[in-house]
Amino acid sequence: MDLRRVLLVLLVVAVVLCCSLFLLNYDESVHYTRVGLTNTSSIEVPVSDESINTVVNGGIHLINDTKHDLTVMYFNSEEGNQVAAVELEYIRNDFAANSVQETLGNQTIWHNEENGTYMAFIGNYVTHDNILIICKDPEILEHMIASARYNYYNEETNTTETFNDANQSAVNATTNSSGSTTLDSTGTSQSSSSSNVPEGYYWSGQDADYIREYDDANGIHHIDRLHGNNESIDTANDKHWTNGVEDTEAYHQDFN
């Protein structure tokens, strides 16, 4: 065998070895790690070296992961930060108004077909946690929804209870005649598990706030609250009403 053939064989072997090493070390699957959000909630997020955690308007905590096109916003309403509650609800409604409602893992989500992003708003009314997730990968979104955990201190038993269900926002805590805490996991929405909530209303994800959303014949989006102000939003003409009274200017000032 002459020198040219020997070099050619060595080159082929080197290429095969390099390709094998690359395939062995390359793993495109997403790896997750659990992070604590509030004192009573945690969730699994993709492992990333391109993620930052900051605080934005109203005290909302923001995780921004550019590697996975992922944004997580969260806050606990028991802390009494109403600015954060309004801000997060505005972000959710603004996204939903330009998106198609879908179902992912028994959870209602919104899909913005124009930019390819998905949004889920989950939480727990017992622990007062509110979590908004926006990302482009529905598999990541589904994993995160299922991984959400909510913990609260049970004074009856002096233990920490953990809520864990496919639809995190549908967990109800009730007290039976013996005084102990029981969990009623509906897997759908809060309104299906409470006889005090009219048909068509569902839990908004914030405390005991039940809402009903619909669009009228003029394309105006309505948000009727069972325990609060009703809103009407005309995105085409950039107008807003509270309880039938237009307050567009004041509404926008709240978010400047």
Summary of the structure (lengths in Angstrom):
residues: 256
radius of gyration: 23.8
end to end distance: 78.0
largest distance: 92.4
contacts: 708
relative contact order: 0.10
helix: 27%
strand: 39%
